[in-house]
Amino acid sequence: MTQPDLILTADSAYLTPAIQELKSVDPGVQILGEIDQGIVTAVTRSGFFQVAEKWRQASPIFCRHIAPIQITLPLDNQEDDLQKLAKSVEEELLPFFEPDMSFSVQCRCLKGSIHKPFDLNNALATLIEENSSSPLNVKNPLQILSIAVEAECAHIGLSLAQHNLSNWAGGVHRFAKEKGQISRAEFKLLEAIEQFHLELPVRSHALDLGASPGGWTRVLRQKGLLVTAVDPGMLHKSLAHDKAIRHLPMAAEKYLTQYPDSYDLIVNDMRMDARDSARLMVKYEPYLYAHGEILMTLKLPTTDPLKPLDHALNILKEAFTVVQTRQLFHNRNEVTVYLRKKSNNE
């Protein structure tokens, strides 16, 4: 039986373009099958680390997470599976942990498995801590032991975190719900800020297009920015007395006729066709400072998303440098795009 050497995760609605992305960097790859929703195993021709290094230099859009498979361990779906996992890790992978380099254990228990990720993570992390000099760092590890547990087997691999596309198991990036949170969309902006490593200087000026009910505006205010929120709809009442928020109750298209101010950051999460949203953003280019940045979402169909996405990105490239485009965990039928203003020599 052919043994897989890579596990790939994507949003189930965009698994097909994610697989296409994998085939584009490894044309000889063999997809073995979907082992759970949005998760496939594969046999690469070039090897996991060559695929990972290519994507480290230029990340894919739809693939959220990859991990190597160095061991496929048969299991019985019984409590003694933990002992089998521990023995396999200790004997076969523990010698390859980089000393003094932080690690985490990321277990995913897939359909049919009786096990709980928390129990497996804790037991295996304790094993590694007691038998190596690698310190545990769950939130920001440098190396990751990845384990995907099916009912009849476990896929196990060790890699540097930078090769997994995400520090989170399966790319499932979680945020704790805060008191005062206005909308789930706040997680989308928080994830984008982390994913693209954005630094948002305090007291810089942000423009939030399509702001209502104000989730992204609230996040930007928490980061210390001054915000102009543009939307015909009302902002949440919790924002009403914040003097650092200016609410303009009009459409983004109308604001263009009002001689907009200039901004350090423009964000846009409006529900409109990706191409129309891209055209609108190009019109806002004169109102972005030379050092300015943009975060925007592009809404996409789940069937054949590549054509409208390519069209929208080509429109944006006329005015901006497209730094990165990613289908983040908190995105739904959309991707998030990070743009910068073009320099004079571009």
C-alpha positions, 0 to 999 in steps of 0.5 A: 500500500502506498504510504502518504508523506503529506497531509493538506487541509483547506476549507472544504468548499475550496478543497479543489483549488487547494489541491490544484495549488499543490499540483502546481508546485509538485506536478507528480503528487498523488492524492490518496483521498479525503480522510475528513472534511477538507483534509487529504493525504498525498504522496509527493514526488519532490518530498514534503520539505521541498513543497513546504519550502516553495510555499514558505517563499510564496504561500498558497491562497486556498491551502491553509495547513500542511504537515509531513507524514513520517509515520503511519501507525496502525491503531485499534481505536482503543485507550491503549492507542496512546501508549502506541503513539508515545512509543512510536514518537519516543523511538522514531522521532524524539531523536530528531527534535532540535534541542533548545528549540520550542515545540508544540504537539498538535493532535487532530482526532478525525471522524471515527476516532474515540480520542480527544486531542487535549489528552493526546497533546498533554501526554505526548508533550510531557513525554517530549519535555521529560526526554529532551531539552526542547521547551514547550510553547503551545502558542508560538512554537518553532517546531511542531509534532503533528498527529492526525488520528483516524479510527484505524491509524495515525499520521505522524510528522515532525517539522519546523512551524514555518513549513506548516503554513500555520502555527495552528493545528490544521490552520484552525486559528482560534480567538477567545470571545471578548466582552463587548465583541460586536460581531464574529467578523472581528476574528477575521480582522484579528487573524489577518493582522497576525497572518500578514504581520501588520504593525499598526502604529498608534494614532495612525488613521484608518478608513473602514469601508462598509463598517456597520455594525462596527466590528472592524472599527472596534478592533482598530480602536483597540489597536489605538488607531483613529477610525473613519467608519463609512456605512449607511447603516448604524454603528453599534451603540458601544461605539457611539461616544468614542471621539476617535471614531468618525461615522459617515452615514453614506455608501463608500461610492458616495464618500469618493465624491466628498473629497476623502481624507488620506489614510495610513490604513484602509480596510474593506469587508463589504459584501459585493462582487470581488471585481466590483470591490477591487474596482472601488478600491482602486478608486481609493488609491489616491487617498492612501498615504505612500506608506499605506496598507490595505486589508480587504476581503474578496467574496467568491463563489464556491464553484470555480472561484479562480476566474473571478479571483484572478480578475479581481487581483489583476484589477488591484495590481493596476494600482497596488502591490498584492503582498499576499492573498489567503483564505483564512480560517475565519473567512467563509466564501471569500479570501483576504488580500493584503495590499500596499501602495506601489512605490514610484519605481514599480 
